[in-house]
Amino acid sequence: MLRGMKIFGITLVRSEADIIELTLRYHLQLGLDGVFVLDNASTDGTDKILERLAHADDRIRWTRHEGEFQQAELTTGLARDAFRAGADWIVPFDADEFWFAPGRAFREVLAGSMAGALRAQVIHYIQAREQLERNPKTLLTMTRRASWTAGPPDGRALVEAQQIGYVEAMYLPKWISRASANLEIGTGNHSAGNLTARPETTGEIVCLHAPIRSRDTLVQKAAQSRRLEEAGRPASDGWHTHRIRRLLEEDSIDAEWAANSYENDALDVYGTRRPVVFDPTLRDAVAPFLTDASSALADQETAQAWAGREEWQRAAVQNFLTNLNDYALSRTEWATDLDGQLVRAREAIAGLEALVAERTAWAKSADAEAENARAALAKLQKEFEERTAWALRLQWELKEVRSKTSPPLATASLGE
């Protein structure tokens, strides 16, 4: 199974020139047999990089799409292309996401699974405050993460209320799915449809995420907001990009950057200092694919971190299970509230049905009365027509009688 199994990555990218080569090289090193890339009208030379990489490595297949940003539809199309190419597993990822298997080889985890899809935790990594512009090496300073995450998943209400930074928000799991002709990839790869078997939650694979890798990434997110709006997507899609766009227009982007970047081992969440945890996992995973990055792997903190990798995995799994439990509780509360709404709706429907029955009975009575009225009207119409015909006959008879009884007019000749 392991040797004959084919794993294909799929990714939809736009203007990711600083990181796309690193991302593709990293995922191919995981053991992917190929990657399908769709460039969605990049303007920074991403397409040129893809052309060069595809020319050098036939495992990379790329095309360009100039149309609207329809993430789920386009990603689903890539997944089905990969299935036709012989894929057994589909591994979606964005340019800033890095799949990671801490305990054993990535391919071994997939080979040992009978699930139709695997749900995996996403771990947000946080950038240093001084990193203002994007470049590949900015990932080397993303060595912090939140000590806890707040939910429910996506944390929108808490972020909008400026109670947490976006990087502290609980995030919906990402999915790796078995390939099929009808597989559907949901928006953001947070769901999958038409699976060949039941999905399972895994702790053996995580998605290392670099959501805001520099201050100018926030400006890029604001541009993404405009694309989503132009594509007619619901406001809930990419809500964070819409928030960033609004803050940029209000000239409040520096405060948002402070809430999502670390300085002196803490975030500044709108005036509240929030300590962060040192975790070099993302840095150490990508460093081998960056030139002049050997020093990043040599310090004592990194050696200690890798020595505690098993503990890191246990903590990551526990955090993931806690997040899933919190998510389940939030969904239970939502379901309970929905159930109450349904009870009230059923009561309202019962009242409406009684009213409809009452109105229906009234309508039937009115209809019967109308039918009687129509019958009476028809009878009157018939009588009217009969009386009219009788009157006409009588008038004709009177005329005939007068013509017979009236004497003729006398006439005299001129000679008389």
Secondary structure as GFF3:
##gff-version 3
##sequence-region A 1 416
A	DSSP	beta_strand	7	13	.	.	.	ID=ss1
A	DSSP	alpha_helix	20	29	.	.	.	ID=ss2
A	DSSP	beta_strand	34	39	.	.	.	ID=ss3
A	DSSP	alpha_helix	46	56	.	.	.	ID=ss4
A	DSSP	beta_strand	60	64	.	.	.	ID=ss5
A	DSSP	alpha_helix	71	84	.	.	.	ID=ss6
A	DSSP	beta_strand	89	92	.	.	.	ID=ss7
A	DSSP	beta_strand	97	100	.	.	.	ID=ss8
A	DSSP	alpha_helix	106	111	.	.	.	ID=ss9
A	DSSP	beta_strand	117	124	.	.	.	ID=ss10
A	DSSP	beta_strand	127	128	.	.	.	ID=ss11
A	DSSP	three_ten_helix	136	141	.	.	.	ID=ss12
A	DSSP	beta_strand	144	146	.	.	.	ID=ss13
A	DSSP	alpha_helix	156	160	.	.	.	ID=ss14
A	DSSP	three_ten_helix	166	168	.	.	.	ID=ss15
A	DSSP	beta_strand	174	178	.	.	.	ID=ss16
A	DSSP	beta_strand	184	185	.	.	.	ID=ss17
A	DSSP	three_ten_helix	187	189	.	.	.	ID=ss18
A	DSSP	beta_strand	192	193	.	.	.	ID=ss19
A	DSSP	beta_strand	199	209	.	.	.	ID=ss20
A	DSSP	alpha_helix	215	230	.	.	.	ID=ss21
A	DSSP	alpha_helix	239	249	.	.	.	ID=ss22
A	DSSP	alpha_helix	253	259	.	.	.	ID=ss23
A	DSSP	beta_strand	261	262	.	.	.	ID=ss24
A	DSSP	beta_strand	266	269	.	.	.	ID=ss25
A	DSSP	beta_strand	272	278	.	.	.	ID=ss26
A	DSSP	alpha_helix	281	286	.	.	.	ID=ss27
A	DSSP	three_ten_helix	287	289	.	.	.	ID=ss28
A	DSSP	three_ten_helix	294	297	.	.	.	ID=ss29
A	DSSP	alpha_helix	300	307	.	.	.	ID=ss30
A	DSSP	alpha_helix	309	405	.	.	.	ID=ss31
###
